[in-house]
Amino acid sequence: MEYPDVMATVLIVDDEAEIRDALREILERQGYAVREASSASAALSVLQREPPPDVALVDLRLPDREGTAVLEAVRNQALPTSVVMISGHGTIPAAVAAVRSGAFDFLQKPLDRDRLLITVRNASHQSALRRMASESEAGAFLTASPAMEAVLQEARKLAASPAPLLIQGETGSGKEVLARWIHARSPQAMGPFAALNCAALPESLAESELFGHVKGAFTGAEAPRKGKFQAADGGILFLDEVGDLPLPLQAKLLRSLEDGSVEPVGADRPVAVRVRVLAATHRDLRNRSRDGAFREDLLYRIAGLLLRVPPLRERPEDLPLLAQHFLDEARLRQGWPASPLPGSFLKALKEYSWPGNVRELRWAVERAALLSGPGLPEPGHLPPEVRQGRTGSPPGSLEGVRQDAESRAISEALEKARGNVAAAARLLHLSRSRLYERLSELGLDPSGFRPRRGRSGDPSRVPPS
């Protein structure tokens, strides 16, 4: 069975020449351009010096490093490449974990030809979506809302400033996408954009992640490592959920902002950096400052320029626009033609309050698209709480308020944990099995909280996810 596709490039990363040769022969017969690498280091070199491939087929077990190092490089460099992990019998749990960390899929050895070609075709479709985003004008924000347009007008003016900026908004409202929008319109647009979620950082690793470390700085520091500040040198550092940064690191962050330098862990001298910091939070930092959880001097330093992203319920004009966009994306990934939103489906979306904002809307629409198959989505394909309106209980009831509060708390934990259920369970002081039960009961999908890249283009073309 043949699966013809448009010309796409596939990078094969496997230390066994026989497997690389077999894969090359299968893929080239289908019209794919093929590159090869026999180790993780060789693959990383290809990613650095050549145009990114559409798909990377990566063996989990490589002679020099784990294959997940390639996945990590693709994610860190925001490449459009879709990574498919190849696993042997004993590495399936690791392959599943890689998919949860952002891999497109995994294939089990011995490889099945038809499954291989279907997976590569679908992975190349996903890559095409990402390339469409990167080929448009950078840093776009899909909106039809006067409230959001006003924020974008103010953000455009503030983009030219080198001063730190604080973005406030609820979980899932589009704070990181706005930060990328600002980056694309700033003097640092040609420089890097590095992002760090402060809430998801283990305190023991936070300092190294932010400022880097030298070789031998601590047990396990076998090589020097640049932190996010140095990674963002000449560009913008986005600190998500900055209100959750531990107090000792708040002092060091303040010093770096004032001095224009960082001191890696274990270093005996500072390193100069040119970085503009954009911070974001869903918290009231003034209240946290009064409670002693956030330094007042750091608050004044980062909040001199302030933007507020309105929640989705305050941007009703955006809901049909975003829902249609997410439906189009989901259908394109499956190889199905675009279709308009059915009226009954849109009506159901409008009757829900969307406590998880744009991110929750995205996964709800994607879920409906998958459940409906090539046909049109119906209200019955939506999660239970969306079908029932604002909550599953009468408006204003105690049960309704409880469900809404619980949904927000779980959404917030998933946001902090970037969709990692085990980490979210720890934040909520729940067992993982109990959290899975509540996710099912509330219709929440953790995959909707995993990091996504914003699309690029005109401000009226790409969504805040």
C-alpha positions in Angstrom: 0.0 0.0 0.0 1.5 3.3 -1.0 1.1 6.7 0.8 2.3 9.4 -1.6 2.9 12.7 0.0 4.3 16.1 -0.8 8.1 16.4 -0.8 9.3 16.4 2.8 12.7 15.8 4.5 13.2 13.0 7.0 16.2 12.7 9.3 16.9 9.1 10.4 18.9 8.8 13.7 20.0 5.3 14.4 23.3 3.7 15.1 22.5 0.6 13.1 23.4 1.1 9.4 21.1 -1.7 8.3 18.1 0.0 9.8 19.1 3.4 8.3 19.5 1.8 4.9 16.1 0.0 5.1 14.3 3.2 6.2 16.0 5.3 3.5 14.9 2.9 0.8 11.3 2.8 2.0 11.1 6.6 2.4 12.9 7.6 -0.8 10.5 5.4 -2.8 7.7 7.6 -1.5 9.5 10.8 -2.6 10.9 11.8 0.8 14.4 13.4 1.0 16.4 11.5 3.6 19.3 12.5 5.8 21.1 10.2 8.2 22.9 10.4 11.6 24.4 7.6 13.5 24.4 9.2 16.9 22.7 11.9 19.0 25.7 14.2 18.5 25.6 13.8 14.8 21.9 14.5 14.7 22.4 17.7 16.9 25.1 18.8 14.4 22.6 18.3 11.5 20.0 20.4 13.3 22.5 23.2 13.9 24.1 23.5 10.5 21.3 22.5 8.1 17.7 23.5 7.5 15.5 21.6 10.0 13.9 18.4 8.6 10.2 18.0 8.6 10.4 14.7 10.5 13.1 13.1 12.7 12.9 9.3 13.2 15.1 8.9 16.4 16.1 5.7 18.1 15.8 6.0 21.9 19.0 4.1 22.5 22.0 5.7 20.9 25.7 5.1 21.6 26.5 8.5 23.0 23.3 9.9 24.5 19.6 9.1 24.8 17.6 9.9 21.7 15.5 12.2 23.8 18.4 14.7 23.5 17.3 15.3 19.9 13.7 15.9 21.0 14.9 18.3 23.6 17.0 20.2 21.0 14.0 20.5 18.7 11.9 21.9 21.5 14.5 24.3 22.8 15.2 25.7 19.3 11.5 25.8 18.5 12.1 23.9 15.3 9.1 22.8 13.1 10.5 19.2 13.1 8.1 16.5 14.2 10.0 13.9 16.3 9.0 10.2 16.1 10.8 8.0 18.6 11.8 4.4 17.7 11.8 2.0 20.5 12.8 -1.6 21.1 10.8 -3.9 23.3 12.4 -2.8 26.5 12.2 0.9 25.9 8.4 1.3 25.3 7.8 3.1 28.7 10.5 5.6 27.8 9.0 6.1 24.3 5.6 6.8 25.9 7.2 9.3 28.2 8.9 11.0 25.2 5.5 11.4 23.6 4.2 13.0 26.7 7.2 15.4 26.5 6.4 16.5 23.0 7.3 13.7 20.6 4.8 13.3 17.8 4.6 9.5 18.2 6.7 6.4 18.7 7.2 3.3 16.5 8.2 -0.1 18.0 10.8 -2.4 16.5 10.5 -4.4 14.3 9.1 -1.5 12.2 5.9 -2.1 10.2 6.2 -0.5 6.8 2.6 0.7 6.5 2.6 2.1 10.1 5.9 3.8 9.4 4.6 5.6 6.3 1.3 6.6 7.9 3.2 8.1 10.9 5.7 9.9 8.8 2.9 11.3 6.6 0.9 12.6 9.6 4.1 13.9 11.3 5.0 15.8 8.1 1.5 17.4 8.1 2.1 18.6 11.6 5.5 20.0 10.6 3.8 21.8 7.7 1.5 23.5 10.1 4.4 24.8 12.1 6.2 26.0 8.9 3.1 27.8 7.8 3.3 29.6 11.1 7.0 30.5 10.8 6.6 31.7 7.2 4.1 34.4 8.1 5.0 37.7 9.7 6.4 36.9 13.1 4.5 37.0 16.4 0.9 37.2 15.5 -2.2 37.1 17.7 -5.6 36.0 16.4 -8.3 38.4 17.8 -11.4 40.2 16.8 -11.9 41.7 20.3 -11.7 45.5 20.9 -10.5 44.7 24.4 -7.6 42.6 23.1 -6.9 45.0 20.2 -6.4 47.8 22.8 -3.9 45.6 24.7 -2.0 45.0 21.4 -1.9 48.7 20.6 -0.4 49.4 24.0 2.0 46.4 23.7 3.2 47.7 20.3 4.3 51.0 22.0 6.0 49.2 24.9 7.8 46.8 22.6 10.4 49.5 21.8 11.4 49.9 25.4 14.4 47.9 26.9 12.7 48.0 30.4 11.3 44.9 32.0 7.6 44.3 31.5 5.0 42.4 33.5 2.1 40.6 31.8 -0.9 39.7 34.1 -3.6 37.4 33.1 -5.5 34.2 34.0 -4.1 30.7 33.2 -4.4 29.9 29.5 -5.3 33.5 28.4 -2.3 33.9 26.1 0.4 35.6 28.2 3.3 33.8 26.5 1.9 34.4 23.0 1.7 38.1 23.8 5.3 38.0 25.0 6.3 36.5 21.7 4.2 39.1 19.8 6.2 41.8 21.7 9.5 40.1 21.0 8.7 40.1 17.2 8.1 43.9 17.3 11.0 44.8 19.6 14.6 45.9 18.9 15.5 42.4 20.1 13.5 40.7 17.4 16.6 39.2 15.7 17.8 37.9 19.0 16.6 34.7 20.9 13.4 34.3 22.8 14.0 32.0 25.9 11.2 31.0 28.1 11.2 29.6 31.6 8.2 28.5 33.8 9.2 29.5 37.3 6.4 27.5 38.9 7.5 24.2 37.4 11.1 24.6 38.6 12.3 22.3 41.5 14.0 24.8 43.9 17.2 22.7 43.9 17.6 23.2 40.2 16.1 26.7 39.8 19.3 28.7 40.2 21.3 26.6 37.7 18.4 26.7 35.2 18.2 30.4 35.4 21.8 31.4 35.8 23.8 28.3 34.6 26.6 26.6 36.3 30.3 25.8 35.9 31.8 22.3 35.8 32.0 20.8 39.2 29.7 23.3 40.8 27.7 20.5 42.4 27.4 16.8 42.2 26.4 15.8 38.7 27.7 19.1 37.1 30.1 17.2 34.8 30.1 20.1 32.2 29.5 23.8 32.3 25.9 24.8 31.3 24.5 28.1 30.2 21.3 29.2 32.0 18.3 30.9 30.5 19.8 34.3 30.9 22.8 33.5 28.8 20.6 31.6 26.3 18.6 34.8 25.9 21.6 37.1 25.5 20.8 39.7 22.9 17.1 38.9 23.0 14.3 38.4 25.4 13.9 36.2 28.5 10.3 35.3 29.3 9.7 34.3 33.0 6.3 32.7 33.2 4.7 32.6 36.7 7.4 34.8 38.1 5.4 35.1 41.3 6.3 31.5 42.2 10.1 32.1 42.0 11.7 31.3 45.4 12.7 34.3 47.5 16.5 33.6 47.4 16.4 33.6 43.6 14.3 36.8 43.5 17.2 38.6 45.1 19.6 37.2 42.5 17.2 38.0 39.7 16.9 41.6 40.9 20.7 41.9 41.0 21.0 40.6 37.4 18.4 43.1 36.2 20.2 46.0 37.9 23.8 44.9 36.9 23.2 43.5 33.5 25.1 40.4 34.4 24.7 36.9 35.8 26.8 34.7 38.1 26.6 31.0 37.2 26.5 28.6 40.1 30.1 27.9 41.2 31.6 30.8 39.2 33.9 33.3 40.7 33.1 36.2 38.4 29.9 37.5 36.7 29.1 37.2 33.0 27.7 40.2 31.2 24.4 39.7 29.3 22.1 42.0 27.3 18.7 40.7 28.0 15.2 42.2 28.2 13.0 40.4 30.8 9.3 40.0 30.2 7.6 38.4 33.2 4.1 37.0 33.5 1.9 35.9 36.4 -1.7 35.0 37.2 -1.2 36.2 40.8 -1.6 39.5 42.5 2.0 40.3 43.1 1.2 43.3 45.4 -0.7 41.0 47.7 2.2 38.5 47.6 4.6 41.3 48.4 2.5 42.4 51.4 2.5 38.7 52.5 6.3 38.5 52.3 6.2 36.0 49.4 7.5 38.4 46.8 10.2 41.1 47.1 8.8 44.6 46.9 11.9 46.0 45.2 11.7 43.3 42.5 8.0 44.1 42.0 8.8 47.7 41.3 11.6 46.7 39.0 9.6 44.3 36.8 6.1 46.0 37.0 7.1 49.5 35.8 5.5 48.5 32.5 2.3 46.5 32.9 -0.1 44.8 30.5 -3.2 42.8 31.4 -4.5 40.0 29.1 -8.3 39.8 29.4 -9.7 36.3 30.0 -11.7 34.7 27.1 -15.0 35.4 28.8 -14.2 39.2 28.4 -13.5 38.6 24.7 -16.6 37.0 23.3 -15.8 38.2 19.8 -12.7 35.9 19.9 -14.5 32.6 20.7 -15.9 31.8 17.2 -12.7 33.0 15.5 -10.5 30.9 17.7 -12.7 27.8 17.7 -12.8 27.8 13.9 -9.0 28.1 13.8 -8.5 25.2 16.2 -11.0 23.1 14.3 -9.2 23.8 11.0 -5.8 22.9 12.5 -7.1 19.7 14.1 -8.7 18.6 10.8 -5.6 19.5 8.8 -3.5 17.3 11.1 -5.7 14.4 10.3 -5.7 15.0 6.6 -9.4 16.0 6.6 -10.8 19.0 4.6 -11.6 22.3 6.4 -15.3 22.7 7.5 -17.3 25.5 9.1 -18.3 25.3 12.7 -21.9 23.9 13.0 -24.3 26.3 14.6 -25.3 24.0 17.4 -21.6 23.3 18.2 -20.8 27.1 18.4 -23.9 27.7 20.5 -22.7 25.1 23.1 -19.2 26.8 23.1 -20.8 30.2 23.8 -22.8 28.9 26.7 -19.7 27.9 28.7 -17.6 30.3 30.7 -14.1 28.8 29.8 -12.3 29.1 33.2 -9.2 27.6 31.4 -9.5 30.3 28.7 -8.0 29.9 25.2 -6.0 26.8 26.2 -9.1 25.0 27.4 -11.0 26.0 24.3 -8.2 24.6 22.1 -8.2 21.1 23.7 -12.0 21.0 23.8 -12.3 21.7 20.1 -9.4 19.4 19.2 -11.1 16.6 21.3 -14.4 17.2 19.5 -12.7 17.1 16.1 -11.0 13.7 16.9 -14.2 12.2 18.3 -16.3 13.4 15.3 -13.8 11.9 12.8 -14.1 13.3 9.2 -17.7 14.4 9.9 -18.7 17.6 11.6 -18.3 18.0 15.4 -21.5 18.1 17.4 -22.2 19.3 21.0 -22.1 15.7 22.2 -18.4 15.6 21.3 -17.6 18.3 23.8 -16.4 17.6 27.4 -19.3 17.2 29.9 -19.0 20.5 31.6 -19.0 22.4 28.3 -22.1 20.6 27.2 -23.8 21.4 30.5 -23.1 25.1 30.2 -21.1 27.0 32.8 -20.9 24.0 35.2 -22.7 20.7 35.6 -24.9 22.2 38.4 -27.5 25.0 38.4 -25.9 28.5 38.2 -25.2 29.9 41.7 -25.5 26.5 43.4 -23.0 25.4 46.0 -22.0 22.4 43.9 -21.6 24.6 40.8 -19.3 27.0 42.7 -17.3 24.0 44.1 -16.9 22.5 40.6 -15.8 25.8 39.1 -13.3 26.4 41.8 -11.9 22.8 41.6 -11.7 23.1 37.8 -9.7 26.3 38.1 -7.4 24.9 40.8 -6.6 21.8 38.7 -6.2 23.9 35.5 -3.8 26.2 37.4 -1.8 23.2 38.6 -1.6 21.7 35.2 -0.5 25.0 33.8 2.3 25.2 36.3 3.3 21.6 35.6 3.1 22.1 31.8 0.5 19.3 31.5 2.5 16.7 33.6 -0.1 14.9 35.7 2.3 13.5 38.2 3.8 17.0 38.9 0.3 18.6 39.1 -0.8 15.9 41.5 2.1 16.8 43.8 1.1 20.5 43.7 -2.5 19.6 44.6 -1.5 17.1 47.3 -3.4 14.4 45.5 -2.5 10.9 44.4 -2.0 10.6 40.6 -4.9 8.1 40.3 -7.2 10.5 42.2 -6.2 13.4 39.9 -6.9 11.3 36.9 -10.4 10.5 38.3 -11.1 14.2 38.8 -9.8 15.1 35.3 -12.2 12.5 33.8 -15.1 13.8 35.9 -14.5 17.4 35.1 -13.6 16.7 31.5 -10.2 18.3 31.7 -7.5 17.1 29.3 -3.8 17.5 30.5 -2.5 17.5 27.0 -4.1 20.9 26.5 -1.8 22.4 29.0 1.4 21.2 27.4 3.6 23.9 25.8 2.6 25.0 22.3 4.3 27.5 20.0 2.3 30.5 18.9 1.7 31.0 15.3 3.1 33.9 13.3 1.5 36.4 11.0 -0.6 39.5 11.0 -2.2 40.4 14.4 -5.5 39.1 13.1 -4.1 35.7 12.0 -2.8 33.6 14.9 -4.2 32.5 18.2 -3.1 33.1 21.8 -2.8 29.5 23.0 
